[in-house]
Amino acid sequence: MHAIKLPVNSNIIDFAYALNPWLANRLAFAKVNGEVKSIQNILQDQDIVEIHTKNQIMVSSKWLIHVKTSKAIKEITEIIDTDKNF
């Protein structure tokens, strides 16, 4: 298990990008403390997050509305800029 330090009001998407951008780009859903949650779910201290992915890239431009970290913003923007289908 890894402890990831994130800004206040960070969500599952921010967490996924802090953990691994390849996984984050394929983020389908997540469990927080054993319960399925929306990927926009705000995380609290001590939450245990389990990331579930798909084989294809799942990034959406809507994710930019929800993320707080510069790393997540940068990675999402790069995907969107490379493929205008998002």
JOFEN-V90823 format. One record per backbone hydrogen bond with DSSP energy under -1.0 kcal/mol. NH is the residue of the N-H (numbers start at 1). CO is the residue of the C=O. Records with the same first field share a line. If there is no record, write none. Layout:
NH: CO + CO
//
This chain:
10: 7
12: 41
13: 39
15: 11
16: 12
17: 13
18: 14
19: 15
20: 16
24: 20
25: 21
26: 23
27: 24
28: 52
29: 52
31: 50
32: 35
33: 48
35: 32
37: 30
41: 38
43: 10
47: 44
50: 31
52: 29
54: 26
58: 25
63: 60
64: 61
65: 62
66: 63
67: 63
73: 69
74: 70
75: 71
76: 72
77: 73
78: 74
79: 75
80: 76
81: 77
82: 78
83: 79
86: 83
//
